Amino acid sequence: MLAFSGCYYGGGDKERYELGEIRKRWATLPDLSPEGERKRGKCPLTPHEVGLMLRALGFANDTHLYVASGEIYGGEETLRPLRELFPNFYTKEMLANEELKPFLQFSSRLAAIDYIVCDESDVFVTNNNGNMAKILAGRRRYMGHKRTIRPNAKRLSALFMAKNQMDWDTFARKVKSCQRGFMGEPEEMKPGRGEFHEFPYSCICEKPVTDEEHTDRDHHLDKASAHLIAKLQSKDREKKGEKKFKKKGLVEEQITSVHIEGEELFPD
């Protein structure tokens, strides 16, 4: 993924050579300028930059961080700055060693584990524009605008390059300014913005669902379930006696849908 992006991540000549060799696999890949791509906001943040952004946004060093990823280019050396900022650092390999063995030959199943953890997290931070990140962002919006942070890479790139020219408080203030509109707030949803699976504007409420509304919805779903079970049991009894009823010309009308308080559920 890093090679395909055409970006440079500070790994010196070794990185330039290795990623350059990988890029040769794509004959149609244009010759990109790493500096130009970063200025355009097309480069994922480095692990260190992700850590700096999160600290600037107010996440303390006791925050538990789960990194959802395949193999990280540069390995432990690349991740060390992020670990130093957030010592409570975890991956699926760290949390589930033996349990992962049945999945190791299936990259899509490993990705599914990461998907589940990200979906259930208090905060989700995406660092690329891949389909998995977009679908997660859209689902979290749909499920009540759960906090989802998308780095504003175009504005942050210039800030990271100049970070040594300012104190921490100034840097943190500027990061917060850069991230306005990229923090997963309900007002970020606008008609026609982005792709539907990332911004399902037409399908969700503008405001998060309250606990009271969740309880009320669950109550209606419980009623619907009970009503459906009763109907299905009745239908089952009818089927068992259908032959006897047919002889007398008394076949009952079949159920095609269940209505609850004026709403039609499970249409035929």
C-alpha positions in Angstrom: 0.0 0.0 0.0 2.8 2.4 0.8 4.6 1.7 -2.5 1.4 2.2 -4.5 0.8 5.6 -2.8 4.0 7.0 -4.3 4.8 8.6 -0.9 8.0 8.7 1.1 8.0 8.0 4.9 11.4 9.0 6.1 13.2 5.6 5.8 16.2 6.9 3.8 17.8 5.2 0.7 16.7 1.8 1.9 13.0 2.7 1.8 13.3 4.5 -1.5 15.0 1.5 -3.1 12.5 -1.1 -1.6 9.4 0.8 -2.4 10.8 1.7 -5.8 11.2 -2.0 -6.6 7.7 -2.8 -5.5 6.3 0.0 -7.7 7.8 -1.7 -10.8 5.0 -4.3 -10.5 2.6 -1.8 -11.9 3.6 -0.9 -15.4 0.9 1.8 -15.6 1.7 3.5 -12.3 2.8 7.1 -13.0 6.0 8.5 -11.7 4.8 10.4 -8.7 6.6 13.1 -6.6 6.5 12.0 -2.9 6.7 15.7 -1.8 3.8 16.6 -4.2 1.6 13.7 -3.1 2.1 14.6 0.6 1.2 18.3 -0.1 -1.9 17.1 -1.9 -2.9 15.1 1.2 -2.6 11.8 -0.7 -0.1 10.2 1.8 -1.2 8.3 4.9 0.3 9.6 8.1 3.3 7.8 9.6 2.6 6.0 12.9 4.5 8.8 14.7 2.3 11.4 13.0 -0.8 9.6 14.0 0.4 9.5 17.6 1.2 13.3 17.6 -2.2 14.1 16.1 -4.0 12.0 18.8 -2.0 13.6 21.6 -2.7 17.1 20.2 -6.4 16.2 20.1 -6.4 15.5 23.8 -5.9 11.7 24.0 -3.8 11.0 27.1 -0.9 8.5 27.2 -3.0 6.0 29.2 -5.3 5.6 26.2 -5.6 2.0 25.0 -4.6 1.8 21.3 -5.4 -1.1 19.0 -3.6 -1.0 15.7 -5.7 -2.7 13.0 -3.3 -3.6 10.2 -1.4 -6.2 8.4 2.4 -6.2 8.5 3.7 -2.7 9.2 6.5 -1.5 6.8 9.6 -1.0 8.9 8.2 -3.2 11.7 9.0 -2.4 15.3 11.3 0.5 14.4 8.5 2.3 12.6 6.0 1.7 15.4 8.4 2.7 18.3 7.5 6.4 18.3 3.8 5.5 18.5 4.4 3.1 21.3 6.3 5.7 23.3 3.3 8.1 23.0 0.8 5.4 23.8 2.3 2.5 25.9 -1.0 0.7 26.1 -0.5 -0.5 22.5 -2.1 -3.7 21.1 -2.5 -5.7 17.9 -4.5 -8.8 17.3 -1.3 -10.8 17.3 -0.5 -9.6 20.8 -4.0 -10.2 22.2 -4.8 -13.6 20.5 -1.8 -15.8 19.8 -3.0 -19.4 19.7 -6.6 -18.3 18.8 -5.3 -16.7 15.6 -3.6 -19.8 14.1 -6.8 -21.1 12.3 -7.0 -17.7 10.5 -3.4 -17.1 9.6 -3.8 -18.4 6.0 -6.8 -16.2 5.3 -6.1 -12.5 5.0 -9.8 -11.6 4.6 -10.6 -13.3 7.9 -7.8 -11.5 9.7 -9.2 -8.3 8.2 -12.6 -9.2 9.5 -11.2 -9.5 13.1 -9.8 -6.0 12.7 -13.1 -4.8 11.4 -15.0 -6.1 14.4 -12.6 -4.5 16.9 -12.7 -1.2 15.0 -16.5 -1.2 14.8 -16.8 -1.8 18.6 -14.1 0.8 19.6 -14.9 4.0 21.4 -13.0 5.9 18.8 -12.0 4.8 15.3 -9.1 6.6 13.5 -8.7 5.8 9.8 -5.4 6.5 8.1 -6.2 5.7 4.5 -9.1 5.9 2.0 -9.5 2.2 1.5 -12.9 0.5 1.2 -12.7 -1.1 4.7 -12.1 2.3 6.3 -14.9 3.9 4.3 -17.4 1.2 5.2 -16.4 1.3 8.9 -16.9 5.1 8.9 -20.3 4.8 7.2 -21.4 2.1 9.6 -20.3 4.0 12.7 -22.2 7.1 11.4 -25.3 4.9 10.9 -25.0 3.4 14.4 -25.3 6.8 16.1 -22.4 8.9 14.9 -19.8 7.0 16.9 -16.6 9.0 17.1 -14.6 8.5 13.8 -11.5 10.6 13.1 -10.2 11.0 9.6 -6.9 12.9 9.4 -7.1 16.0 7.3 -3.8 15.0 5.6 -3.6 17.9 3.2 -3.5 20.5 6.0 -1.7 18.3 8.6 1.2 17.6 6.2 2.3 21.2 6.2 1.8 21.4 10.0 4.0 18.4 10.6 6.8 19.8 8.5 6.7 23.0 10.5 6.2 21.5 14.0 9.7 22.1 15.2 9.2 25.8 14.7 6.5 26.1 17.3 5.8 25.1 20.9 3.5 22.2 21.8 0.5 24.3 22.8 0.6 26.1 19.4 1.0 22.8 17.6 -2.0 21.2 19.4 -4.2 24.2 18.7 -3.4 24.1 15.0 -4.0 20.4 14.9 -7.5 20.9 16.4 -8.1 23.6 13.8 -7.0 21.4 11.0 -9.3 18.6 12.2 -12.6 20.6 12.3 -15.0 18.8 10.0 -13.0 15.6 10.2 -14.0 14.3 13.7 -17.2 12.3 12.8 -19.6 15.0 14.0 -23.2 14.7 12.7 -23.0 18.0 10.9 -20.3 16.6 8.6 -23.0 14.7 6.8 -24.0 16.7 3.7 -26.0 15.7 0.6 -23.7 14.6 -2.2 -20.6 14.5 0.0 -18.4 11.5 -0.7 -19.5 7.9 -1.5 -22.7 6.5 -0.1 -21.1 3.7 2.0 -18.9 6.3 3.8 -21.6 9.0 4.0 -25.0 7.3 4.1 -26.7 10.7 4.4 -30.2 9.6 3.2 -30.4 6.7 5.7 -29.5 8.2 9.1 -30.6 10.7 11.6 -28.8 14.0 12.0 -28.4 13.5 15.8 -27.1 10.6 17.8 -29.8 8.2 19.1 -30.3 8.7 22.9 -30.4 5.9 25.4 -34.1 6.6 25.8 -34.7 6.3 22.1 -32.6 3.0 22.0 -34.8 1.6 24.8 -38.0 2.7 23.0 -36.8 1.1 19.8 -35.8 -2.1 21.5 -39.3 -2.2 23.2 -41.0 -2.0 19.8 -38.6 -4.7 18.4 -39.4 -7.0 21.3 -43.1 -6.5 20.6 -42.6 -7.2 16.9 -40.6 -10.4 17.7 -43.3 -11.7 20.1 -46.0 -10.9 17.6 -44.1 -12.6 14.8 -43.4 -15.7 16.9 -47.1 -16.0 17.9 -48.1 -15.7 14.2 -45.6 -18.3 13.1 -46.7 -20.7 15.8 -50.3 -20.2 14.6 -49.2 -20.7 11.0 -47.5 -23.9 12.0 -50.6 -25.2 13.7 -52.6 -24.3 10.6 -50.2 -26.3 8.3 -50.5 -29.3 10.5 -54.3 -29.3 10.2 -54.4 -28.1 6.6 -55.3 -31.5 5.1 -58.2 -31.9 7.4 -59.4 -28.3 6.7 -59.1 -28.8 3.0 -61.6 -31.6 3.0 -64.1 -29.2 4.5 -63.1 -26.3 2.3 -61.9 -24.3 5.3 -58.3 -23.4 4.2 -57.1 -20.4 6.2 -55.5 -17.3 4.6 -51.7 -17.5 4.6 -49.7 -14.9 6.5 -47.7 -12.6 4.2 -46.6 -9.9 6.6 -46.8 -8.8 10.2 -48.2 -5.4 11.2 -47.1 -3.6 14.4 -48.7 -0.3 15.2 -49.3 0.6 11.6 -45.9 -0.5 10.4 -45.4 -3.5 8.1 -42.5 -5.8 9.1 -41.1 -8.7 7.2 -43.1 -8.2 3.9 -43.6 -11.2 1.7 
